[in-house]
Amino acid sequence: MNASISQTTSQNMTVLKHIKEHGSITSMDAIKQYNITRLAARICDLRSAGHQIFAYPEKNAQGSYHARYMFKKEDSHE
């Protein structure tokens, strides 16, 4: 396995672990905490591997939107 494939696999596992432990991840989370600059590519890899990860739009303080990636939200009947 070459270094590029190994690094990509490691990043995929890091992203997956973060979502499992914290419930979601944004590009800013990935950059600041793990130096992962291509989160959308990692999400695409994880989806291709069968993980059901969805992007939910989230408005930031400046009024623009970014994606928050998480597992599908379950319908809540509370």
Secondary structure, 3 states (H helix, E strand, C coil): CCHHHHHHHHHHHHHHHHHHHHCCEEHHHHHHHHCCCCHHHHHHHHHHCCCCEEEEEEECCCCCEEEEEEECCCCCCC
